[in-house]
Amino acid sequence: MFDDAAARRYLAGLAPVAQGSVRWLIYDDTRQWVSVVDGEIAPLREDCEQVLRASRKGDVTASFVDAIREFLTEGTDCTTQIVALSCAVLMHSIGDLDVVFTQIQSGVMATLVYAEDVVVRPIAA
């Protein structure tokens, strides 16, 4: 099970996040797989907007979650796609892209993939 305190201790050993960037932790409970991705906010927003434009009507959140799971099986080469899909999941739960990116800029984000659910949220301070 993912533990915010352990994640903060792990992340404390890394260099600080660059200005205008976000640090994203991806955790897969099934494989005990963790990846940390640093990326710039502007391209991430563009990637997220592209995912949202490409999504079809219906239960898009479920399809985003399915896509995250599929990309996880591909390994670390797909972390950019996982982060963009994670932003889209947040967008569908929050409803406002500006609010989503305000939240993303406020700290380290995590995509937590469990057998029964995928949770996208900030890591608690």
N, C-alpha and C positions, 0 to 999 in steps of 0.2 A: 504494500500500500504506500502511496506517495506521502511524503512527510515534508511539509513546508520548512520546518527547522533544519532538517538534514539538507534540503535543497539550498537553503540560504548559506549553510556552512560550506557546501561544495562550491557554490557560485562565488563565495567570498575569496576563494583562491585564484579567481580569474581576474584579468585586467578589467578596469572599469569599462562600461559601455561608452562608445564614442558619442559625442554630441550629435543629435539628429538620428540616432539609431535606437534599436530595441533589441533586447536579449530575450530569446524565446527558448524555453526548455520543453522538450518533447519527451514524454514518459509513456512507455508501453508496459503495462502491468503484466501482460501475458509473457512477454519475452524478457522482462526486467531490463529493457533497453532505454537508455537515456541519451539524448542528443541536445547539445546547446548550440543555438544558432544566433549569431549577431547579424542584423541587417538594417539597412537604412529605412527610415520611415516612408519617405516619398515613393520609392519603388514598391514597397510593400503595399501602400495604399493603392497604387495603380494595379498591382496584381490582384488585390482583393476586389477592386471595382470590375476588373475583367472577369473574375469568377462569378460575381453577382450578375453581370450582364449576360453571361453564358448560361446561367441557370434557367431552368424551365419552371413553369407553374407546377404546383403540387407541393409535396412534402420535401422541399429542397434541403431542409436541415438534415433529414435522414440521408439524402443522397450525398451531402457534404461529409457526413460522418462515415458513410460507406467508402467514399473516396479517400478520406484520411486513412482508414484501415488498409485500403489497397496500397496506398503509397508507402505505408509503414513496411509492408512486405518487400518493397523494393530496396529498402535500406536508406542510408544517409544521403544518397544522391538526390532524394526526393524531399528533403527537408524544406526547401523553398515552397514547394507545392503544399505541403502540410501546413505551413504557417499561413499561406494565403487562404487556404480552406478554413483554417481556424478563425481567421478574421471574418470570413463569411458566416461562420456559425455564430460568432458574437453579434454580427450585424442582424441576423435573424432573431436573436434573443433580445437585443437592445432596441433595434429599429432605427437607429440614427448613426450613420457612418462617422459623423464628426464626434459624437459621444464615444464611439468605439475607439477612435484613434486618440482621443484624450485619455481614455483608460489605458491604452497600450503605452502611451508615452509616460505614464505615471510610475512605471516600475517594470519589473521582470514578469513576463507572461509565461503561462504554461498551458500546454495541451496535454491532458491526462487521458490516456486511452485505457479503459477498463473493459473487461469482457461484456459487461452489461451497458456501458455508457461511455461517451466521450465528453469530457468537461474541459472548457476553455475558460481560463480565469487568471487573474494576477496571482503571483506568489505572495502570500501574506507577509507583511513586514514584521 
